[in-house]
Amino acid sequence: MLIFGLTGGSGVGKTTVGEIFKENGIYVVRADESARRVEAAGTQCFDELVAMFGEGILRGDGEIDRRELAKIVFSDEKKLKILNRITHHYIKFDIMRELRGVDCRIAAIDGAVIIGSPVQELCEFIVTVETPYEERIRRIIERDGLSPAEARARLAAQPDDDFYRRNSRFVIYNGGDHAELRRNTERAIEEIKAEVCIE
């Protein structure tokens, strides 16, 4: 199985690109769903996160309030690194378990933080989705209910476009037009399939 990473910062449209990949026969693993599983109450990862960040990150039902945790880590680079150090190896093994049960020749791992993480070890190469900054801000505000200041703080805590480009074999541009995004994505799919000699 050929496995590659699908990445880019918040608000670039990775989920939409992932849907187009699936329509074209590529299995997509969502690292965010793996994170939800490994961070669930009762897991070792959950215990480590509560020990590090305190019970203030918990909702009333005892699960982690991911929005509250995001507020903490996206305003402090050191805390973001701690979060990643705790969670990424658990996420990697959860992804590996999912992929073992997949009967597919190509799979993509959709995640915002793949480059430089343990998850990258599973990937042959990286595909990045790139979107203009102000469009990303608009999407994050609309999607996550954040203020403009919170959305900008989130992006400030993430790598810039040059970082993603330097570490990617393919870059899919998403300017906000869905038809154009589909064309750009399907062009990348053709190149990926050609590269691994899959008809």
C-alpha positions in Angstrom: 0.0 0.0 0.0 1.2 3.5 -0.9 0.6 5.9 2.0 1.1 9.6 1.8 0.3 12.6 4.0 -2.4 15.2 3.3 -1.6 18.3 5.2 -1.8 22.1 5.5 -2.7 24.5 8.2 -6.2 25.2 9.7 -8.8 26.3 7.2 -7.1 25.2 4.0 -9.8 22.7 3.0 -8.0 19.3 3.7 -11.4 17.6 4.4 -12.8 18.6 1.1 -9.7 17.4 -0.7 -9.9 14.2 1.2 -13.4 13.7 0.0 -12.3 14.0 -3.6 -9.5 11.5 -2.9 -12.1 9.1 -1.6 -14.2 9.5 -4.7 -11.1 8.5 -6.7 -10.4 5.3 -4.8 -8.0 6.6 -2.2 -8.6 5.6 1.4 -8.4 8.6 3.7 -7.5 8.3 7.4 -8.4 11.4 9.4 -5.7 12.0 12.1 -8.2 14.2 13.9 -10.6 11.2 14.4 -7.6 9.2 15.7 -6.8 12.0 18.1 -10.4 11.9 19.4 -10.1 8.2 20.0 -6.7 8.3 21.8 -7.7 11.3 23.9 -11.0 9.7 25.2 -11.5 9.4 28.9 -9.9 6.3 30.3 -7.0 6.2 27.9 -3.4 6.6 28.8 -3.1 9.7 26.6 -6.1 11.2 28.4 -4.4 10.7 31.7 -1.2 12.3 30.5 -3.0 15.3 29.1 -5.0 16.0 32.3 -1.8 15.6 34.3 -0.1 18.1 32.1 -2.8 20.7 31.5 -5.1 20.2 34.5 -8.7 19.4 35.0 -9.7 22.7 33.5 -9.5 21.1 30.1 -12.4 18.8 30.9 -16.0 19.2 29.9 -18.9 18.5 32.3 -19.1 14.9 31.0 -15.5 14.2 31.9 -14.2 14.2 28.3 -11.5 16.7 27.1 -12.9 20.0 25.9 -10.8 20.2 22.7 -11.7 23.9 22.2 -10.5 24.8 25.6 -7.3 22.8 25.1 -6.8 24.5 21.8 -7.1 28.0 23.4 -4.3 27.0 25.8 -1.8 25.5 23.3 -2.4 27.9 20.4 -1.4 30.9 22.7 1.8 29.2 23.9 4.3 27.6 21.5 5.9 25.6 24.3 2.6 24.1 25.4 1.7 23.2 21.8 5.0 21.3 21.6 4.1 19.5 24.8 0.6 18.6 23.5 2.2 17.2 20.3 4.8 15.3 22.1 2.2 13.6 24.3 -0.4 12.8 21.6 1.5 12.1 18.3 2.9 8.6 19.1 -0.6 7.5 20.2 -2.1 8.9 17.1 0.5 7.2 14.9 -0.3 3.7 16.4 -4.0 4.3 16.1 -3.6 5.2 12.4 -1.5 2.1 11.9 -4.2 -0.1 13.4 -6.8 1.5 11.1 -4.6 1.0 8.0 -4.0 -2.7 8.8 -7.7 -3.3 8.3 -7.9 -1.5 4.9 -7.9 -3.3 1.5 -6.8 -0.4 -0.7 -3.7 0.3 -2.8 -3.4 4.0 -1.9 -4.1 5.7 1.4 -3.8 9.3 2.6 -3.4 10.4 6.1 -5.2 13.7 6.6 -3.6 15.7 9.4 -2.6 19.3 10.2 0.6 18.3 11.9 2.3 15.5 9.9 5.6 17.0 8.8 8.2 16.3 11.5 5.9 14.2 13.6 6.0 10.4 14.1 3.1 10.1 11.6 5.4 11.3 8.8 7.3 8.0 9.2 4.3 6.2 7.7 4.3 8.5 4.6 6.1 8.1 1.3 5.6 11.8 0.6 3.5 14.8 1.5 0.6 16.5 -0.3 -0.2 20.0 1.0 -3.3 22.1 0.5 -2.7 25.8 0.3 -5.3 28.6 0.7 -5.0 32.4 1.0 -4.6 33.6 4.5 -7.7 35.7 4.7 -9.9 32.9 3.3 -8.5 30.6 6.0 -9.4 33.2 8.7 -12.9 33.4 7.4 -13.3 29.6 7.3 -12.0 29.1 10.8 -14.2 31.8 12.3 -17.3 30.3 10.5 -16.4 26.6 11.3 -15.1 26.9 14.8 -17.0 29.9 16.2 -13.7 31.7 17.0 -13.2 35.5 17.1 -10.9 37.0 14.5 -8.2 37.4 17.1 -8.5 33.7 18.1 -8.4 32.6 14.5 -5.3 34.7 13.8 -3.6 33.4 16.9 -4.2 29.8 15.7 -2.6 30.5 12.4 0.3 32.3 14.0 1.1 29.1 15.9 1.3 27.1 12.7 4.0 26.9 10.0 3.9 29.3 7.1 3.2 28.3 3.5 6.9 28.1 2.6 7.4 25.4 5.3 4.7 23.2 3.8 5.9 23.8 0.2 9.5 22.9 1.1 8.4 19.6 2.6 5.8 18.5 0.0 5.9 16.7 -3.3 2.6 18.1 -4.4 0.8 21.3 -3.5 -2.9 21.6 -4.3 -4.1 25.2 -4.5 -7.5 26.0 -3.0 -8.6 29.5 -3.8 -12.2 29.0 -2.7 -13.7 27.9 -6.0 -14.9 24.2 -5.6 -14.7 23.4 -9.4 -11.1 24.7 -9.5 -10.2 22.8 -6.4 -11.6 19.6 -7.9 -9.6 20.1 -11.0 -6.4 20.8 -9.0 -7.0 17.7 -6.8 -7.7 15.3 -9.6 -4.6 16.5 -11.4 -2.6 15.6 -8.3 -4.3 12.2 -8.1 -3.3 11.5 -11.7 0.3 12.3 -10.9 0.2 10.2 -7.7 -1.2 7.2 -9.5 1.2 7.6 -12.4 4.1 7.7 -10.0 3.2 4.4 -8.5 2.2 2.9 -11.8 -1.4 2.3 -10.8 -4.0 2.5 -13.6 
